[in-house]
């Protein structure tokens, strides 16, 4: 992540988007195990990445993601370019 936002800050933003309790989202969690992870959550993740970090994420990339860490990796790969 950038110096503007670390992984924990991003997790907290994602929790807020998914309406999860603060501090409940962990990198190793499987997306399928999250009741709030659905197609709308995918769209919210795309918007979050764009608005907060200025990175573009595709729906195809998100569809391949299995864990929260996979989502973070997608964003980090964009920031590293």
C-alpha positions as CSV (number, residue, x, y, z in Angstrom):
1,X,0.0,0.0,0.0
2,X,1.1,3.6,-0.3
3,X,2.3,5.7,2.5
4,X,-1.1,7.4,2.4
5,X,-2.8,4.2,3.4
6,X,-1.5,1.0,4.9
7,X,-3.1,-2.5,4.8
8,X,-4.9,-2.0,8.1
9,X,-6.4,1.3,7.0
10,X,-7.6,-0.3,3.8
11,X,-9.1,-3.3,5.7
12,X,-11.0,-0.8,7.9
13,X,-12.4,1.0,4.8
14,X,-13.4,-2.3,3.2
15,X,-15.1,-3.2,6.5
16,X,-17.1,0.0,6.4
17,X,-18.1,-0.6,2.8
18,X,-19.2,-4.1,3.6
19,X,-20.9,-3.0,6.8
20,X,-18.8,-5.3,9.0
21,X,-17.7,-4.6,12.6
22,X,-14.5,-2.7,12.8
23,X,-11.5,-4.9,13.3
24,X,-13.3,-8.1,12.1
25,X,-11.8,-8.4,8.6
26,X,-8.6,-10.3,8.3
27,X,-6.4,-10.9,5.3
28,X,-6.7,-14.7,5.4
29,X,-10.5,-14.7,5.3
30,X,-12.2,-16.4,2.4
31,X,-14.5,-14.1,0.5
32,X,-17.1,-16.9,0.2
33,X,-17.3,-17.0,4.0
34,X,-18.3,-13.4,4.2
35,X,-22.1,-13.0,4.3
36,X,-21.7,-9.5,2.9
37,X,-19.5,-10.5,-0.1
38,X,-21.7,-10.5,-3.2
39,X,-21.8,-8.8,-6.6
40,X,-22.7,-5.5,-5.0
41,X,-19.7,-5.8,-2.7
42,X,-17.5,-6.3,-5.8
43,X,-18.8,-3.1,-7.2
44,X,-18.2,-1.3,-3.9
45,X,-14.6,-2.7,-3.9
46,X,-14.0,-1.3,-7.4
47,X,-15.3,2.1,-6.3
48,X,-13.2,2.1,-3.1
49,X,-10.0,1.2,-5.0
50,X,-10.7,4.0,-7.5
51,X,-11.9,6.7,-5.1
52,X,-9.4,6.1,-2.2
53,X,-6.3,5.0,-4.1
54,X,-6.8,6.0,-7.7
55,X,-6.4,2.5,-9.1
56,X,-8.6,0.7,-11.6
57,X,-9.6,-2.9,-10.8
58,X,-11.6,-5.1,-13.2
59,X,-14.5,-7.3,-12.4
60,X,-12.6,-10.2,-13.8
61,X,-9.8,-9.7,-11.3
62,X,-12.2,-9.6,-8.5
63,X,-13.9,-12.8,-9.7
64,X,-10.6,-14.6,-9.5
65,X,-10.0,-13.4,-5.9
66,X,-10.7,-16.0,-3.2
67,X,-9.5,-14.2,-0.1
68,X,-9.3,-10.7,1.3
69,X,-5.5,-10.9,0.8
70,X,-6.2,-11.5,-2.9
71,X,-8.1,-8.2,-3.0
72,X,-5.3,-6.4,-1.3
73,X,-2.8,-7.9,-3.7
74,X,-4.8,-6.6,-6.7
75,X,-4.7,-3.1,-5.3
76,X,-1.0,-3.4,-4.3
77,X,0.0,-4.6,-7.8
78,X,-1.6,-1.4,-9.3
79,X,0.2,0.8,-6.8
80,X,3.5,-0.8,-7.6
81,X,3.4,0.1,-11.3
